[in-house]
Amino acid sequence: MSNAKEKNNKKVKTGSYLKEVLSGSMVTDKIVLKNLWYLLLLTLLGALYIGNRFHAEKVTRETARLTREIKDMRAESLTTSTELMYASKQSEVFRMVREKGLGLEELKTPPYRLVVDKK
């Protein structure tokens, strides 16, 4: 009698297997539930991958922005340095003093050093 039940189960399983595949219950019940932890791991890894990509793009944009800012600051530094060198020339200092009317005169004799004896 048990042999007859096994044969019936095989026939039922063959027909029910095709029925389960077509209805989708096999996919949801057997495959998904059997591999649930694996699917959760894949989902977690996918989320980490997407988050890492967004973070990398953010860092790349920040690096590009800082590079542009450094270029601008370097150009501004060179401009300021050039203007300072031009403004600190003796002829320019004399012209600016004369224009502002400060009453300063250019030295005709070289400067000398005062030496004081400490007693």
C-alpha positions as CSV (number, residue, x, y, z in Angstrom):
1,M,0.0,0.0,0.0
2,S,2.8,2.4,0.7
3,N,4.2,1.8,-2.8
4,A,0.9,2.9,-4.3
5,K,0.9,6.1,-2.2
6,E,4.5,6.9,-3.3
7,K,3.5,6.5,-7.0
8,N,0.5,8.7,-6.4
9,N,2.7,11.3,-4.7
10,K,5.1,11.3,-7.6
11,K,2.3,11.8,-10.1
12,V,0.8,14.5,-8.0
13,K,4.2,16.1,-7.6
14,T,4.9,16.2,-11.3
15,G,1.5,17.8,-12.0
16,S,1.7,20.0,-9.0
17,Y,5.3,21.0,-9.8
18,L,4.2,22.5,-13.2
19,K,1.1,24.0,-11.5
20,E,3.3,25.6,-8.8
21,V,5.7,27.0,-11.4
22,L,2.9,28.5,-13.4
23,S,1.0,29.9,-10.5
24,G,4.2,31.4,-8.9
25,S,3.6,29.8,-5.5
26,M,6.8,27.8,-6.0
27,V,8.9,30.9,-6.4
28,T,7.4,32.6,-3.3
29,D,7.3,29.6,-1.1
30,K,10.2,27.4,-1.9
31,I,12.9,29.5,-3.6
32,V,12.4,32.8,-1.8
33,L,11.9,31.4,1.7
34,K,14.8,29.0,1.2
35,N,17.2,31.8,0.2
36,L,15.7,34.6,2.3
37,W,19.0,35.4,4.2
38,Y,20.9,35.4,0.9
39,L,18.4,37.8,-0.7
40,L,18.6,40.0,2.4
41,L,22.4,40.0,2.2
42,L,22.3,40.9,-1.5
43,T,19.8,43.7,-0.8
44,L,22.1,45.1,1.9
45,L,25.2,44.9,-0.3
46,G,23.2,46.7,-3.1
47,A,22.2,49.4,-0.7
48,L,25.8,49.8,0.5
49,Y,27.0,49.9,-3.1
50,I,24.5,52.7,-4.0
51,G,25.4,54.7,-0.9
52,N,29.1,54.3,-1.6
53,R,28.6,55.6,-5.1
54,F,26.7,58.7,-3.9
55,H,29.4,59.4,-1.3
56,A,32.2,59.0,-4.0
57,E,30.3,61.4,-6.3
58,K,29.9,63.9,-3.5
59,V,33.6,63.7,-2.7
60,T,34.5,64.2,-6.3
61,R,32.3,67.3,-6.6
62,E,33.8,68.7,-3.5
63,T,37.3,68.1,-4.8
64,A,36.5,69.8,-8.1
65,R,35.0,72.8,-6.2
66,L,38.1,73.1,-4.0
67,T,40.4,72.8,-7.0
68,R,38.6,75.7,-8.7
69,E,38.7,77.7,-5.5
70,I,42.5,77.2,-5.2
71,K,43.0,78.3,-8.8
72,D,41.0,81.5,-8.1
73,M,42.9,82.2,-4.9
74,R,46.3,81.6,-6.5
75,A,45.4,84.1,-9.3
76,E,44.2,86.6,-6.7
77,S,47.4,86.1,-4.7
78,L,49.6,86.7,-7.7
79,T,47.6,89.8,-8.6
80,T,47.8,91.2,-5.0
81,S,51.6,90.4,-4.9
82,T,52.1,92.2,-8.2
83,E,50.1,95.3,-7.0
84,L,52.1,95.4,-3.7
85,M,55.4,95.2,-5.5
86,Y,54.4,98.0,-7.8
87,A,53.0,100.1,-5.0
88,S,56.2,99.6,-2.8
89,K,58.6,101.0,-5.5
90,Q,60.4,104.1,-4.3
91,S,59.0,106.2,-7.2
92,E,55.4,105.1,-6.4
93,V,55.8,105.8,-2.7
94,F,57.1,109.3,-3.5
95,R,54.3,110.0,-5.9
96,M,51.6,108.8,-3.4
97,V,53.1,110.9,-0.5
98,R,53.1,113.9,-2.8
99,E,49.5,113.3,-3.9
100,K,48.2,113.0,-0.3
101,G,50.1,116.1,0.8
102,L,51.8,114.5,3.8
103,G,54.7,116.9,3.7
104,L,57.3,114.2,3.8
105,E,60.6,114.7,1.9
106,E,63.0,112.2,0.4
107,L,66.3,112.0,2.2
108,K,69.2,113.7,0.5
109,T,71.9,112.1,2.8
110,P,72.1,108.5,3.7
111,P,70.8,107.5,7.2
112,Y,73.3,107.1,10.0
113,R,73.3,105.1,13.2
114,L,73.4,106.6,16.7
115,V,75.5,104.7,19.2
116,V,74.8,105.3,22.9
117,D,77.2,104.1,25.6
118,K,75.5,102.5,28.5
119,K,77.1,103.4,31.8
